[in-house]
Amino acid sequence: MAITYNDLYLDIRRQLRQSGIEAATLEAREMVCSAVGKSREELARDGRLYASPELERRARELTARRLAGEPVAYLIGEWEFYGLPLDITRDVLIPRPDTEVLVEQAVAYCDILPECRILDLCAGSGCIGLAMASQLPRCRVVLGEYSDAALRVCRQNIRRNSLSGRVISIQADARNLPDQTLGEFDCIVSNPPYIPREDIGGLDVSVKDYEPHLALDGGEDGLDFYRSISEKWKTALRPGGRLYFEVGIGQADSVLRLMRAQGFGDIQVIKDHHDIPRVVFGTLYTEI
């Protein structure tokens, strides 16, 4: 029996809600839009029109994959972060709303500088660096990422958001010393891998079975990248510059101590919208 676009959306939303998916409204809308090839505005406009059997089948197939655990962002190949549309593949983590707190804090600092050179290390999709570039017209941003596949996504997102003039991507391993030709940055931001290795198997199916383990595995205690970046990459930060980290639950105090041991001062911990310590940042006062 024929079904309208609106009824198709409502039926899929009901299925997602019954399965316990919190963001059922958002996810149902995004899957239907992707399946039928309409924007959000077009879907709302055409809600009373009937979907063809082929378009309904596409939407039902996406729904079945979502109910099996596959994240919507991978199903539709894109996601939004800080108002920017981003290409997303299974080679990169899906941007989370909690990470916007990191962007807000770093943007507030960089916005007071006459000019600013920013490094987004462990960039993944490039979401953090691109969000900052979109808010700071005087800044220049480097997206540093180890994975070749993730770098391809970075480049796609730079082009998609028309930021090629101020954002570049490079291959960089956060576990090693930076190439001296990179020069110095006023601000380094990083959302590095921070899940303790043995904890990965206990993560939600949508994470452990679909998101890249390379971007999750933070070593035995989850702190390997914080150690490496705060020690080795401070050589790429100008004296007086700032290092901003996103951290996992329960890691803020440990990261604070690691940064303090490496010469960072005025270290602050910022909570996310769920009142969880999510961002740790400090200023480099010890000249290298």
Sequence and secondary structure as in RCSB ss.txt:
>XXXX:A:sequence
MAITYNDLYLDIRRQLRQSGIEAATLEAREMVCSAVGKSREELARDGRLYASPELERRARELTARRLAGEPVAYL
IGEWEFYGLPLDITRDVLIPRPDTEVLVEQAVAYCDILPECRILDLCAGSGCIGLAMASQLPRCRVVLGEYSDAA
LRVCRQNIRRNSLSGRVISIQADARNLPDQTLGEFDCIVSNPPYIPREDIGGLDVSVKDYEPHLALDGGEDGLDF
YRSISEKWKTALRPGGRLYFEVGIGQADSVLRLMRAQGFGDIQVIKDHHDIPRVVFGTLYTEI
>XXXX:A:secstr
  EEHHHHHHHHHHHHHHTT TTHHHHHHHHHHHHHT  HHHHHHTTTSEE HHHHHHHHHHHHHHHTT  HHHH
HTEEEETTEEEE  TTS    GGGHHHHHHHHHHHTTSSSEEEEEES TTSHHHHHHHHH TTEEEEEEES HHH
HHHHHHHHHHTT TTTEEEEE  TTS   GGG  EEEEEE    B GGGGGGS HHHHTTS GGGTB  SSS HH
HHHHHHHGGGGEEEEEEEEEE  TT HHHHHHHHHHTTEEEEEEEE TTS EEEEEEEE S  
